[in-house]
Amino acid sequence: MYRSRRPALIVAPERLLAFGDAVFAIAITLLALDIDVPDGLPEGRLDDALRDVLPDVGAFLLSFSVIGLLWLAHHRMFAQVGRIDRTLLYLYFGLLAVVAALPFPTRLVSEYGDTTVATAVYSGVIGLASLLTTGMAFRLLRRPGLRKPDVPTARVRRTVLEGAVVAVVFATSVPVALVSPSGAKYWWLLIVPLRLLLDRGADPDEGTDSDRGTDSDTGTGKVPTA
């Protein structure tokens, strides 16, 4: 008798998602704590202090946007997750570790944004976070049994492509930063047209029935009998 192999459930996806939401919220809060002006300034120096803090505000807005996009991406990905195995768990913990550490490269960019090292470190960290998210989606693509029954392959494939675009843009901006830190920041804007191209090429009906009766671990088709 055929018996499908099921990956062991480590923790409920809903609980893992709630834990991740808390990590994202803490990371955003820590970003805001870096925006500060010295205490006890005379009125005449307050204008200068506010101008000095503008790079911190810019870095905060940049990283707030990045964390917000990562948060949306991980929620879209978890909407497809029906089961958690060890690989997904390790990838997710890796993602949360990178998100929790984001205040550090953000501080580097705010203080040394015109340097190669700070820009490259920031690009590498964001690229790594996107790569981990993409890795989770790729795991769902390779292991249909981890997905919810009503999630088509086309939707998971699109999640992989969206994450890969962000990961590739930020990863390739690292060598660009070696030549021009400012050029690397403009390089990040490539995400916008690439995502628009993905949206234009998306087929909402593609693969909607492709996973019916598919084995959860090997992907071998099994037609259920009445």
PyRosetta script that sets phi, psi and omega in degrees:
from pyrosetta import init, pose_from_sequence

init()
pose = pose_from_sequence("MYRSRRPALIVAPERLLAFGDAVFAIAITLLALDIDVPDGLPEGRLDDALRDVLPDVGAFLLSFSVIGLLWLAHHRMFAQVGRIDRTLLYLYFGLLAVVAALPFPTRLVSEYGDTTVATAVYSGVIGLASLLTTGMAFRLLRRPGLRKPDVPTARVRRTVLEGAVVAVVFATSVPVALVSPSGAKYWWLLIVPLRLLLDRGADPDEGTDSDRGTDSDTGTGKVPTA")
pose.set_psi(1, 134.2)
pose.set_omega(1, -178.7)
pose.set_phi(2, -72.7)
pose.set_psi(2, 135.5)
pose.set_omega(2, 178.4)
pose.set_phi(3, -135.2)
pose.set_psi(3, 116.1)
pose.set_omega(3, -178.1)
pose.set_phi(4, -72.7)
pose.set_psi(4, 144.6)
pose.set_omega(4, 177.9)
pose.set_phi(5, -86.1)
pose.set_psi(5, 129.9)
pose.set_omega(5, -179.4)
pose.set_phi(6, -112.7)
pose.set_psi(6, 130.0)
pose.set_omega(6, 176.0)
pose.set_phi(7, -65.8)
pose.set_psi(7, 144.2)
pose.set_omega(7, -177.3)
pose.set_phi(8, -66.7)
pose.set_psi(8, 138.3)
pose.set_omega(8, 178.2)
pose.set_phi(9, -82.7)
pose.set_psi(9, 117.0)
pose.set_omega(9, -178.6)
pose.set_phi(10, -85.7)
pose.set_psi(10, -49.6)
pose.set_omega(10, -179.6)
pose.set_phi(11, -153.6)
pose.set_psi(11, 151.6)
pose.set_omega(11, -179.3)
pose.set_phi(12, -64.2)
pose.set_psi(12, 135.7)
pose.set_omega(12, -179.7)
pose.set_phi(13, -56.7)
pose.set_psi(13, -34.4)
pose.set_omega(13, -178.6)
pose.set_phi(14, -64.7)
pose.set_psi(14, -39.9)
pose.set_omega(14, 179.1)
pose.set_phi(15, -70.2)
pose.set_psi(15, -38.5)
pose.set_omega(15, 178.3)
pose.set_phi(16, -65.3)
pose.set_psi(16, -39.0)
pose.set_omega(16, 178.6)
pose.set_phi(17, -65.2)
pose.set_psi(17, -40.7)
pose.set_omega(17, 178.1)
pose.set_phi(18, -63.5)
pose.set_psi(18, -39.7)
pose.set_omega(18, 176.7)
pose.set_phi(19, -62.9)
pose.set_psi(19, -42.9)
pose.set_omega(19, 178.4)
pose.set_phi(20, -63.6)
pose.set_psi(20, -39.3)
pose.set_omega(20, 177.6)
pose.set_phi(21, -58.6)
pose.set_psi(21, -39.1)
pose.set_omega(21, 178.9)
pose.set_phi(22, -65.4)
pose.set_psi(22, -40.1)
pose.set_omega(22, 178.7)
pose.set_phi(23, -64.7)
pose.set_psi(23, -43.8)
pose.set_omega(23, 177.9)
pose.set_phi(24, -61.0)
pose.set_psi(24, -42.7)
pose.set_omega(24, -179.1)
pose.set_phi(25, -64.0)
pose.set_psi(25, -41.7)
pose.set_omega(25, 179.6)
pose.set_phi(26, -65.3)
pose.set_psi(26, -40.7)
pose.set_omega(26, -179.8)
pose.set_phi(27, -61.9)
pose.set_psi(27, -41.9)
pose.set_omega(27, 178.9)
pose.set_phi(28, -66.3)
pose.set_psi(28, -39.0)
pose.set_omega(28, 178.5)
pose.set_phi(29, -62.8)
pose.set_psi(29, -42.0)
pose.set_omega(29, 179.6)
pose.set_phi(30, -64.9)
pose.set_psi(30, -31.5)
pose.set_omega(30, 176.6)
pose.set_phi(31, -60.2)
pose.set_psi(31, -42.9)
pose.set_omega(31, -177.1)
pose.set_phi(32, -68.0)
pose.set_psi(32, -28.3)
pose.set_omega(32, -177.7)
pose.set_phi(33, -67.6)
pose.set_psi(33, -19.5)
pose.set_omega(33, 179.6)
pose.set_phi(34, -77.1)
pose.set_psi(34, -11.8)
pose.set_omega(34, 179.5)
pose.set_phi(35, -88.9)
pose.set_psi(35, 112.5)
pose.set_omega(35, -174.0)
pose.set_phi(36, -156.3)
pose.set_psi(36, 154.2)
pose.set_omega(36, 172.4)
pose.set_phi(37, -123.8)
pose.set_psi(37, 150.6)
pose.set_omega(37, -179.5)
pose.set_phi(38, -60.8)
pose.set_psi(38, 148.6)
pose.set_omega(38, 176.7)
pose.set_phi(39, -78.9)
pose.set_psi(39, 155.8)
pose.set_omega(39, 172.2)
pose.set_phi(40, 69.5)
pose.set_psi(40, 24.6)
pose.set_omega(40, 179.2)
pose.set_phi(41, -74.3)
pose.set_psi(41, 140.7)
pose.set_omega(41, 171.5)
pose.set_phi(42, -67.9)
pose.set_psi(42, 156.7)
pose.set_omega(42, -175.2)
pose.set_phi(43, -58.1)
pose.set_psi(43, -33.2)
pose.set_omega(43, -177.7)
pose.set_phi(44, -69.6)
pose.set_psi(44, -20.0)
pose.set_omega(44, -178.4)
pose.set_phi(45, -101.3)
pose.set_psi(45, -3.2)
pose.set_omega(45, -177.8)
pose.set_phi(46, -65.0)
pose.set_psi(46, -39.0)
pose.set_omega(46, 178.7)
pose.set_phi(47, -60.1)
pose.set_psi(47, -43.5)
pose.set_omega(47, 179.0)
pose.set_phi(48, -64.3)
pose.set_psi(48, -39.6)
pose.set_omega(48, 179.9)
pose.set_phi(49, -64.4)
pose.set_psi(49, -38.9)
pose.set_omega(49, 178.9)
pose.set_phi(50, -67.3)
pose.set_psi(50, -38.2)
pose.set_omega(50, 176.4)
pose.set_phi(51, -65.5)
pose.set_psi(51, -37.3)
pose.set_omega(51, -179.9)
pose.set_phi(52, -66.1)
pose.set_psi(52, -26.4)
pose.set_omega(52, -176.5)
pose.set_phi(53, -87.6)
pose.set_psi(53, -6.2)
pose.set_omega(53, -178.8)
pose.set_phi(54, -58.4)
pose.set_psi(54, -40.3)
pose.set_omega(54, 175.7)
pose.set_phi(55, -60.4)
pose.set_psi(55, -35.8)
pose.set_omega(55, 176.8)
pose.set_phi(56, -64.3)
pose.set_psi(56, -40.2)
pose.set_omega(56, 178.9)
pose.set_phi(57, -65.2)
pose.set_psi(57, -42.9)
pose.set_omega(57, 178.7)
pose.set_phi(58, -62.2)
pose.set_psi(58, -43.5)
pose.set_omega(58, 178.6)
pose.set_phi(59, -65.3)
pose.set_psi(59, -37.6)
pose.set_omega(59, 177.6)
pose.set_phi(60, -61.9)
pose.set_psi(60, -47.5)
pose.set_omega(60, -178.4)
pose.set_phi(61, -63.7)
pose.set_psi(61, -38.8)
pose.set_omega(61, 178.3)
pose.set_phi(62, -62.7)
pose.set_psi(62, -51.1)
pose.set_omega(62, -177.3)
pose.set_phi(63, -71.6)
pose.set_psi(63, -31.7)
pose.set_omega(63, 174.3)
pose.set_phi(64, -60.1)
pose.set_psi(64, -43.6)
pose.set_omega(64, 178.8)
pose.set_phi(65, -64.6)
pose.set_psi(65, -42.5)
pose.set_omega(65, -179.5)
pose.set_phi(66, -64.1)
pose.set_psi(66, -46.9)
pose.set_omega(66, 179.6)
pose.set_phi(67, -63.9)
pose.set_psi(67, -38.1)
pose.set_omega(67, 177.5)
pose.set_phi(68, -61.9)
pose.set_psi(68, -42.3)
pose.set_omega(68, 178.1)
pose.set_phi(69, -66.4)
pose.set_psi(69, -40.3)
pose.set_omega(69, 177.0)
pose.set_phi(70, -63.9)
pose.set_psi(70, -38.5)
pose.set_omega(70, 178.8)
pose.set_phi(71, -64.5)
pose.set_psi(71, -44.6)
pose.set_omega(71, 177.4)
pose.set_phi(72, -62.7)
pose.set_psi(72, -42.0)
pose.set_omega(72, -179.5)
pose.set_phi(73, -63.2)
pose.set_psi(73, -41.1)
pose.set_omega(73, -177.3)
pose.set_phi(74, -74.5)
pose.set_psi(74, -26.8)
pose.set_omega(74, 173.6)
pose.set_phi(75, -70.9)
pose.set_psi(75, -41.4)
pose.set_omega(75, 176.7)
pose.set_phi(76, -61.9)
pose.set_psi(76, -38.5)
pose.set_omega(76, -179.8)
pose.set_phi(77, -68.4)
pose.set_psi(77, -42.0)
pose.set_omega(77, -179.2)
pose.set_phi(78, -69.4)
pose.set_psi(78, -21.9)
pose.set_omega(78, 175.0)
pose.set_phi(79, -64.9)
pose.set_psi(79, -16.4)
pose.set_omega(79, 179.6)
pose.set_phi(80, -99.2)
pose.set_psi(80, -10.2)
pose.set_omega(80, -173.0)
pose.set_phi(81, -86.2)
pose.set_psi(81, 126.9)
pose.set_omega(81, 174.4)
pose.set_phi(82, -106.4)
pose.set_psi(82, -27.9)
pose.set_omega(82, -178.8)
pose.set_phi(83, -141.0)
pose.set_psi(83, 154.7)
pose.set_omega(83, 178.8)
pose.set_phi(84, -117.5)
pose.set_psi(84, 127.9)
pose.set_omega(84, 171.1)
pose.set_phi(85, -111.8)
pose.set_psi(85, -178.6)
pose.set_omega(85, -174.3)
pose.set_phi(86, -64.9)
pose.set_psi(86, -38.8)
pose.set_omega(86, -179.4)
pose.set_phi(87, -62.4)
pose.set_psi(87, -47.1)
pose.set_omega(87, 176.8)
pose.set_phi(88, -60.2)
pose.set_psi(88, -40.8)
pose.set_omega(88, -179.1)
pose.set_phi(89, -62.9)
pose.set_psi(89, -45.5)
pose.set_omega(89, -179.6)
pose.set_phi(90, -65.2)
pose.set_psi(90, -41.5)
pose.set_omega(90, 177.6)
pose.set_phi(91, -62.4)
pose.set_psi(91, -40.2)
pose.set_omega(91, -178.5)
pose.set_phi(92, -69.0)
pose.set_psi(92, -41.6)
pose.set_omega(92, 176.3)
pose.set_phi(93, -62.7)
pose.set_psi(93, -37.0)
pose.set_omega(93, 175.7)
pose.set_phi(94, -62.8)
pose.set_psi(94, -42.6)
pose.set_omega(94, 177.2)
pose.set_phi(95, -60.6)
pose.set_psi(95, -45.6)
pose.set_omega(95, -178.9)
pose.set_phi(96, -65.2)
pose.set_psi(96, -35.1)
pose.set_omega(96, 177.5)
pose.set_phi(97, -63.5)
pose.set_psi(97, -41.4)
pose.set_omega(97, 179.0)
pose.set_phi(98, -66.8)
pose.set_psi(98, -43.4)
pose.set_omega(98, 179.3)
pose.set_phi(99, -61.7)
pose.set_psi(99, -42.9)
pose.set_omega(99, -179.9)
pose.set_phi(100, -63.6)
pose.set_psi(100, -28.5)
pose.set_omega(100, -179.2)
pose.set_phi(101, -87.5)
pose.set_psi(101, -5.3)
pose.set_omega(101, -175.2)
pose.set_phi(102, -58.0)
pose.set_psi(102, -31.4)
pose.set_omega(102, 176.9)
pose.set_phi(103, -56.3)
pose.set_psi(103, -29.1)
pose.set_omega(103, -179.7)
pose.set_phi(104, -68.5)
pose.set_psi(104, -55.3)
pose.set_omega(104, 177.2)
pose.set_phi(105, -64.0)
pose.set_psi(105, -26.7)
pose.set_omega(105, 175.7)
pose.set_phi(106, -64.1)
pose.set_psi(106, -41.8)
pose.set_omega(106, 177.6)
pose.set_phi(107, -63.9)
pose.set_psi(107, -39.0)
pose.set_omega(107, 177.4)
pose.set_phi(108, -60.2)
pose.set_psi(108, -44.4)
pose.set_omega(108, -178.4)
pose.set_phi(109, -66.9)
pose.set_psi(109, -36.6)
pose.set_omega(109, -179.6)
pose.set_phi(110, -69.5)
pose.set_psi(110, -34.7)
pose.set_omega(110, -177.5)
pose.set_phi(111, -90.4)
pose.set_psi(111, -35.1)
pose.set_omega(111, -174.5)
pose.set_phi(112, -131.9)
pose.set_psi(112, 42.0)
pose.set_omega(112, -174.6)
pose.set_phi(113, -64.1)
pose.set_psi(113, -19.3)
pose.set_omega(113, -179.6)
pose.set_phi(114, -93.1)
pose.set_psi(114, 9.7)
pose.set_omega(114, -179.2)
pose.set_phi(115, -104.7)
pose.set_psi(115, 154.3)
pose.set_omega(115, 179.9)
pose.set_phi(116, -65.5)
pose.set_psi(116, -44.0)
pose.set_omega(116, -174.6)
pose.set_phi(117, -62.6)
pose.set_psi(117, -48.6)
pose.set_omega(117, -177.7)
pose.set_phi(118, -62.2)
pose.set_psi(118, -43.9)
pose.set_omega(118, -179.4)
pose.set_phi(119, -66.3)
pose.set_psi(119, -41.4)
pose.set_omega(119, -179.8)
pose.set_phi(120, -66.5)
pose.set_psi(120, -41.2)
pose.set_omega(120, 178.8)
pose.set_phi(121, -62.7)
pose.set_psi(121, -45.4)
pose.set_omega(121, -180.0)
pose.set_phi(122, -62.0)
pose.set_psi(122, -44.9)
pose.set_omega(122, 179.1)
pose.set_phi(123, -61.3)
pose.set_psi(123, -43.3)
pose.set_omega(123, -179.5)
pose.set_phi(124, -64.0)
pose.set_psi(124, -39.6)
pose.set_omega(124, -179.4)
pose.set_phi(125, -66.6)
pose.set_psi(125, -45.2)
pose.set_omega(125, 179.1)
pose.set_phi(126, -66.0)
pose.set_psi(126, -39.8)
pose.set_omega(126, 176.8)
pose.set_phi(127, -61.1)
pose.set_psi(127, -39.8)
pose.set_omega(127, 178.7)
pose.set_phi(128, -65.4)
pose.set_psi(128, -43.4)
pose.set_omega(128, 178.3)
pose.set_phi(129, -60.2)
pose.set_psi(129, -43.0)
pose.set_omega(129, 179.0)
pose.set_phi(130, -67.0)
pose.set_psi(130, -37.0)
pose.set_omega(130, 179.1)
pose.set_phi(131, -64.9)
pose.set_psi(131, -39.6)
pose.set_omega(131, 178.7)
pose.set_phi(132, -66.2)
pose.set_psi(132, -40.3)
pose.set_omega(132, 175.8)
pose.set_phi(133, -62.9)
pose.set_psi(133, -42.4)
pose.set_omega(133, 177.9)
pose.set_phi(134, -63.6)
pose.set_psi(134, -38.6)
pose.set_omega(134, 178.2)
pose.set_phi(135, -61.7)
pose.set_psi(135, -38.5)
pose.set_omega(135, 177.0)
pose.set_phi(136, -64.6)
pose.set_psi(136, -44.7)
pose.set_omega(136, 179.3)
pose.set_phi(137, -64.6)
pose.set_psi(137, -37.6)
pose.set_omega(137, 178.3)
pose.set_phi(138, -65.4)
pose.set_psi(138, -35.0)
pose.set_omega(138, 175.9)
pose.set_phi(139, -62.6)
pose.set_psi(139, -41.0)
pose.set_omega(139, 176.9)
pose.set_phi(140, -65.5)
pose.set_psi(140, -34.6)
pose.set_omega(140, 178.9)
pose.set_phi(141, -67.0)
pose.set_psi(141, -39.9)
pose.set_omega(141, -178.5)
pose.set_phi(142, -80.4)
pose.set_psi(142, -23.4)
pose.set_omega(142, -178.0)
pose.set_phi(143, -124.1)
pose.set_psi(143, 82.3)
pose.set_omega(143, -177.4)
pose.set_phi(144, -57.2)
pose.set_psi(144, -26.6)
pose.set_omega(144, -179.5)
pose.set_phi(145, -65.7)
pose.set_psi(145, -16.1)
pose.set_omega(145, 176.9)
pose.set_phi(146, -83.2)
pose.set_psi(146, -12.9)
pose.set_omega(146, -176.9)
pose.set_phi(147, -90.0)
pose.set_psi(147, 162.0)
pose.set_omega(147, 170.9)
pose.set_phi(148, -66.9)
pose.set_psi(148, 148.9)
pose.set_omega(148, -174.0)
pose.set_phi(149, -60.1)
pose.set_psi(149, -28.7)
pose.set_omega(149, -174.8)
pose.set_phi(150, -94.1)
pose.set_psi(150, 10.2)
pose.set_omega(150, -178.6)
pose.set_phi(151, -93.1)
pose.set_psi(151, 115.8)
pose.set_omega(151, -178.9)
pose.set_phi(152, -77.5)
pose.set_psi(152, 159.2)
pose.set_omega(152, 179.3)
pose.set_phi(153, -61.5)
pose.set_psi(153, -37.4)
pose.set_omega(153, -177.5)
pose.set_phi(154, -59.5)
pose.set_psi(154, -38.3)
pose.set_omega(154, -179.6)
pose.set_phi(155, -67.6)
pose.set_psi(155, -41.0)
pose.set_omega(155, 179.0)
pose.set_phi(156, -67.7)
pose.set_psi(156, -40.1)
pose.set_omega(156, 178.8)
pose.set_phi(157, -61.7)
pose.set_psi(157, -39.0)
pose.set_omega(157, 178.3)
pose.set_phi(158, -65.6)
pose.set_psi(158, -39.1)
pose.set_omega(158, 177.0)
pose.set_phi(159, -61.0)
pose.set_psi(159, -40.5)
pose.set_omega(159, 176.9)
pose.set_phi(160, -61.6)
pose.set_psi(160, -45.9)
pose.set_omega(160, -178.4)
pose.set_phi(161, -64.6)
pose.set_psi(161, -41.5)
pose.set_omega(161, 179.8)
pose.set_phi(162, -62.5)
pose.set_psi(162, -44.1)
pose.set_omega(162, 178.2)
pose.set_phi(163, -67.1)
pose.set_psi(163, -37.5)
pose.set_omega(163, -178.8)
pose.set_phi(164, -65.5)
pose.set_psi(164, -36.2)
pose.set_omega(164, 178.6)
pose.set_phi(165, -59.7)
pose.set_psi(165, -48.9)
pose.set_omega(165, -179.2)
pose.set_phi(166, -63.9)
pose.set_psi(166, -44.4)
pose.set_omega(166, -179.1)
pose.set_phi(167, -61.7)
pose.set_psi(167, -43.5)
pose.set_omega(167, -178.0)
pose.set_phi(168, -67.5)
pose.set_psi(168, -43.0)
pose.set_omega(168, -178.9)
pose.set_phi(169, -61.1)
pose.set_psi(169, -47.9)
pose.set_omega(169, -178.4)
pose.set_phi(170, -70.9)
pose.set_psi(170, -36.7)
pose.set_omega(170, 179.0)
pose.set_phi(171, -65.2)
pose.set_psi(171, -42.2)
pose.set_omega(171, -179.3)
pose.set_phi(172, -74.2)
pose.set_psi(172, -15.9)
pose.set_omega(172, 176.9)
pose.set_phi(173, -75.5)
pose.set_psi(173, -15.2)
pose.set_omega(173, 178.7)
pose.set_phi(174, -63.9)
pose.set_psi(174, -52.2)
pose.set_omega(174, 176.1)
pose.set_phi(175, -64.6)
pose.set_psi(175, -29.6)
pose.set_omega(175, 176.0)
pose.set_phi(176, -62.9)
pose.set_psi(176, -38.0)
pose.set_omega(176, -179.8)
pose.set_phi(177, -64.0)
pose.set_psi(177, -26.7)
pose.set_omega(177, 178.0)
pose.set_phi(178, -66.0)
pose.set_psi(178, -26.6)
pose.set_omega(178, 178.4)
pose.set_phi(179, -93.9)
pose.set_psi(179, -44.3)
pose.set_omega(179, -176.9)
pose.set_phi(180, -152.0)
pose.set_psi(180, 107.8)
pose.set_omega(180, 176.7)
pose.set_phi(181, -57.6)
pose.set_psi(181, -39.7)
pose.set_omega(181, 178.2)
pose.set_phi(182, -66.0)
pose.set_psi(182, -39.6)
pose.set_omega(182, 177.6)
pose.set_phi(183, -62.1)
pose.set_psi(183, -35.1)
pose.set_omega(183, 178.2)
pose.set_phi(184, -64.3)
pose.set_psi(184, -38.2)
pose.set_omega(184, 179.0)
pose.set_phi(185, -66.0)
pose.set_psi(185, -39.8)
pose.set_omega(185, 175.1)
pose.set_phi(186, -67.2)
pose.set_psi(186, -30.8)
pose.set_omega(186, 178.6)
pose.set_phi(187, -60.2)
pose.set_psi(187, -34.7)
pose.set_omega(187, 179.7)
pose.set_phi(188, -58.4)
pose.set_psi(188, -28.2)
pose.set_omega(188, -178.2)
pose.set_phi(189, -67.0)
pose.set_psi(189, -12.9)
pose.set_omega(189, 176.6)
pose.set_phi(190, -60.3)
pose.set_psi(190, -21.7)
pose.set_omega(190, 179.3)
pose.set_phi(191, -57.4)
pose.set_psi(191, -37.4)
pose.set_omega(191, -175.4)
pose.set_phi(192, -62.7)
pose.set_psi(192, -56.8)
pose.set_omega(192, 179.8)
pose.set_phi(193, -65.4)
pose.set_psi(193, -32.8)
pose.set_omega(193, 179.2)
pose.set_phi(194, -66.5)
pose.set_psi(194, -40.2)
pose.set_omega(194, 176.7)
pose.set_phi(195, -66.6)
pose.set_psi(195, -35.7)
pose.set_omega(195, 177.0)
pose.set_phi(196, -64.3)
pose.set_psi(196, -38.3)
pose.set_omega(196, 176.6)
pose.set_phi(197, -63.9)
pose.set_psi(197, -39.9)
pose.set_omega(197, 176.5)
pose.set_phi(198, -62.7)
pose.set_psi(198, -41.7)
pose.set_omega(198, 179.8)
pose.set_phi(199, -63.5)
pose.set_psi(199, -39.4)
pose.set_omega(199, -179.1)
pose.set_phi(200, -69.5)
pose.set_psi(200, -32.1)
pose.set_omega(200, -178.3)
pose.set_phi(201, -90.6)
pose.set_psi(201, 1.7)
pose.set_omega(201, -176.8)
pose.set_phi(202, -73.2)
pose.set_psi(202, 140.0)
pose.set_omega(202, 174.7)
pose.set_phi(203, -116.8)
pose.set_psi(203, 104.5)
pose.set_omega(203, -175.4)
pose.set_phi(204, -64.8)
pose.set_psi(204, -19.1)
pose.set_omega(204, -178.0)
pose.set_phi(205, -97.6)
pose.set_psi(205, -3.5)
pose.set_omega(205, -174.8)
pose.set_phi(206, -68.2)
pose.set_psi(206, 127.0)
pose.set_omega(206, 170.7)
pose.set_phi(207, 71.8)
pose.set_psi(207, 20.5)
pose.set_omega(207, -175.3)
pose.set_phi(208, -66.6)
pose.set_psi(208, -23.9)
pose.set_omega(208, -178.7)
pose.set_phi(209, -116.6)
pose.set_psi(209, 16.8)
pose.set_omega(209, -171.2)
pose.set_phi(210, -74.9)
pose.set_psi(210, -18.9)
pose.set_omega(210, -173.7)
pose.set_phi(211, -105.8)
pose.set_psi(211, 6.3)
pose.set_omega(211, -178.5)
pose.set_phi(212, -66.6)
pose.set_psi(212, 127.3)
pose.set_omega(212, 177.3)
pose.set_phi(213, 71.4)
pose.set_psi(213, 27.7)
pose.set_omega(213, -179.4)
pose.set_phi(214, -98.5)
pose.set_psi(214, 137.0)
pose.set_omega(214, 178.6)
pose.set_phi(215, -62.7)
pose.set_psi(215, 140.1)
pose.set_omega(215, -170.6)
pose.set_phi(216, -71.1)
pose.set_psi(216, -22.3)
pose.set_omega(216, -174.2)
pose.set_phi(217, -114.5)
pose.set_psi(217, -38.2)
pose.set_omega(217, -175.1)
pose.set_phi(218, -99.3)
pose.set_psi(218, -17.8)
pose.set_omega(218, -178.2)
pose.set_phi(219, 81.1)
pose.set_psi(219, 10.1)
pose.set_omega(219, 179.3)
pose.set_phi(220, -77.2)
pose.set_psi(220, 131.5)
pose.set_omega(220, -177.4)
pose.set_phi(221, -69.3)
pose.set_psi(221, 132.4)
pose.set_omega(221, 176.5)
pose.set_phi(222, -132.7)
pose.set_psi(222, 116.8)
pose.set_omega(222, -178.2)
pose.set_phi(223, -87.9)
pose.set_psi(223, 118.7)
pose.set_omega(223, -179.3)
pose.set_phi(224, -66.5)
pose.set_psi(224, 142.3)
pose.set_omega(224, 177.4)
pose.set_phi(225, -102.8)
pose.set_psi(225, 150.6)
pose.set_omega(225, -178.4)
pose.set_phi(226, -71.9)
pose.dump_pdb("model.pdb")
